Amino acid sequence: MTHDLDPARRERLDGLTSWHADWAGLRVVVLGLGVTGFAVADTLTELGAEVLVVAPAVDDDRAELLSLLGARLLLAPSDAAPPAELDAVDADLVVISPGFAPHHPWSTWAAGSGAAVWGDVELAWRVRDKVPGRTADWLLVTGTNGKTTTTQLTAAMVLADGRRVAPCGNIGVPVLDAVRDPEGFDVLVVELSSHQLHQLPTSGPGALRPVASTCLNLEADHLEWHGSFEAYRDAKAKVYENTVVAAVWSKEDDATRRMVEDADVVEGCRAVGFGLGAPGPSELGLVASDDSAVLVDRAFLDDRRHRALELTTLAAAEEVGLGADHLLLDVLAAAALARAVGVEPAAIRDAVAAFRVDRHRTEVVARAAGVTWVDDSKATNPHAAQASLAAFPSVVWLVGGLLKGVDPDPLVEGAVRSGRLRAAVLLGVDRSELRAAFARHAPELPVLEVDETQTGRVMPTAVRLAAGLAHGGDAVLLAPAAASMDQFTDYAARGRSFAEAVHEHLGGDADGETVDRTPATPVD
């Protein structure tokens, strides 16, 4: 945003569209010093800007690094407007962390400061040409669920095609770190949260022009941050703006089709659908064979009305943990993005065969006495939990945590109507809404609650209760439909605690094992 800027400042900022532009002396305030904020400060000081970082807290090592970089640091509580000292800075630019909601006091201050307000992704786009002759193509991934798996899959497909590629963004590696890599990349696969998309302009010098983009699905989430479902939807829809080659949408979620129809894309950009059925022209999908199904492309070939390209098989996907429908949709979306930058079918097949889904995503942690124990702690919203429930015929469901402003009633109603629930165990601080939903829709269903407040005792109690409810053939499924920060550091910590509790409870009777590998930066 560049509102209220005087013409000279506006002209200068509009011209900052290259690493090699004149950034020297630009006065910048960076709000927040997480992984993203530090990357912003590091980048801007390297470019020669005058940087002041405002943060509620920072460890000594990071403060020392800032000093070595030449940035100044101002500590201030984040529950109030930034301190009055900032008014004397007369900033040209404010770069704000995606963690600050639009109604947060710091966001309000930035909007009224008279400076331009950018996010880290806009800054990264403007300086993406750091390595001469190697400006990467960008592929954008968003959606309520499946972003990280799709981002990783897409990057694996591009890598198998022999290109240098980086998965980055909300996946844990800041986009700015990727664009500053001294060797450069051919392709960046950028996972974008709704928070990051909210900050992006759709026109002007800071607007992204991705080769291809996708919104995988859309369900209510992060309403406490955006303020309404409409605002959340509008943020997600930005992913398609200015797309050059392919706007990739899901045939399983009509909201994504409408986003593409409404998007202002580059002339010649095509809408490419993906879904679990047989594909039509300009689509990717699945075609049944004798004992499996084939993932085929009818979008990225000249004679797409009469021919199809085989990419991989359903059997191969199942072997690497990608057999559930929602994970197959991730494979299809990733293949569409990869094909948009010319990845060959053989590379897609090889990448799928070698791929392994991250932990805490429909991960079987143990099997004993006919009961399967499954960790889908990454299911932090109702849509993800619904997809996870659909993968099992009979479920003892561990559900609850921080609901993030989302009403759980439709999820509970749908789960009950599916006939898959054996019982439920309620977790977390927002149990009352879940309790009421189960009482309305399934008053006869066994529903137990974990009222422990000590983190170390939550999952052992939940596992003990679930074990008493489960029968042979059941899955005990941790799919909380809620964020974890009420009782755990993040969803990965919640998943690890569940797996540890399961193995402790089962002793030597379990067939599974716990492996300590976690995503780079879990974000609920």
Stockholm file with secondary structure:
# STOCKHOLM 1.0

chainA/1-524         MTHDLDPARRERLDGLTSWHADWAGLRVVVLGLGVTGFAVADTLTELGAEVLVVAPAVDDDRAELLSLLGARLLLAPSDAAPPAELDAVDADLVVISPGFAPHHPWSTWAAGSGAAVWGDVELAWRVRDKVPGRTADWLLVTGTNGKTTTTQLTAAMVLADGRRVAPCGNIGVPVLDAVRDPEGFDVLVVELSSHQLHQLPTSGPGALRPVASTCLNLEADHLEWHGSFEAYRDAKAKVYENTVVAAVWSKEDDATRRMVEDADVVEGCRAVGFGLGAPGPSELGLVASDDSAVLVDRAFLDDRRHRALELTTLAAAEEVGLGADHLLLDVLAAAALARAVGVEPAAIRDAVAAFRVDRHRTEVVARAAGVTWVDDSKATNPHAAQASLAAFPSVVWLVGGLLKGVDPDPLVEGAVRSGRLRAAVLLGVDRSELRAAFARHAPELPVLEVDETQTGRVMPTAVRLAAGLAHGGDAVLLAPAAASMDQFTDYAARGRSFAEAVHEHLGGDADGETVDRTPATPVD
#=GR chainA/1-524 SS CCTTCCHHHHHHHHTCCSTTSCCTTCEEEEECCSHHHHHHHHHHHHHTCEEEEEESCCCHHHHHHHHHHTCEEEECCTTSCCCGGGGGTCCSEEEECTTSCTTSHHHHHHHTSSSEEECHHHHHHHTTTCSTTCCCEEEEEECSSCHHHHHHHHHHHHHHTTCCEEEEETTSSCHHHHHTCTTCCSEEEEECCHHHHHHCCSSSTTCCCCSEEEECCCCCCCHHHHSSHHHHHHHHHGGGTTCSSEEEEETTCHHHHHHHHHCCCCTTCEEEEECSSCCCTTEEEEEECSSSEEEEESSSSTTTTTCCEEEEEHHHHHHTTCCSHHHHHHHHHHHHHHHHTTCCHHHHHHHHHHCCCCTTSSEEEEEETTEEEEECTTCCSHHHHHHHHTTCSSEEEEECSBCTTCCCHHHHHHHHHHTCEEEEEECSTTHHHHHHHHHHHCTTSCEEECCCCSHHHHHHHHHHHHHHHCCTTCEEEECCSSBSTTTSSSHHHHHHHHHHHHHHHHGGGCSCCCCCCCCSSCCC
#=GC SS_cons         CCTTCCHHHHHHHHTCCSTTSCCTTCEEEEECCSHHHHHHHHHHHHHTCEEEEEESCCCHHHHHHHHHHTCEEEECCTTSCCCGGGGGTCCSEEEECTTSCTTSHHHHHHHTSSSEEECHHHHHHHTTTCSTTCCCEEEEEECSSCHHHHHHHHHHHHHHTTCCEEEEETTSSCHHHHHTCTTCCSEEEEECCHHHHHHCCSSSTTCCCCSEEEECCCCCCCHHHHSSHHHHHHHHHGGGTTCSSEEEEETTCHHHHHHHHHCCCCTTCEEEEECSSCCCTTEEEEEECSSSEEEEESSSSTTTTTCCEEEEEHHHHHHTTCCSHHHHHHHHHHHHHHHHTTCCHHHHHHHHHHCCCCTTSSEEEEEETTEEEEECTTCCSHHHHHHHHTTCSSEEEEECSBCTTCCCHHHHHHHHHHTCEEEEEECSTTHHHHHHHHHHHCTTSCEEECCCCSHHHHHHHHHHHHHHHCCTTCEEEECCSSBSTTTSSSHHHHHHHHHHHHHHHHGGGCSCCCCCCCCSSCCC
//
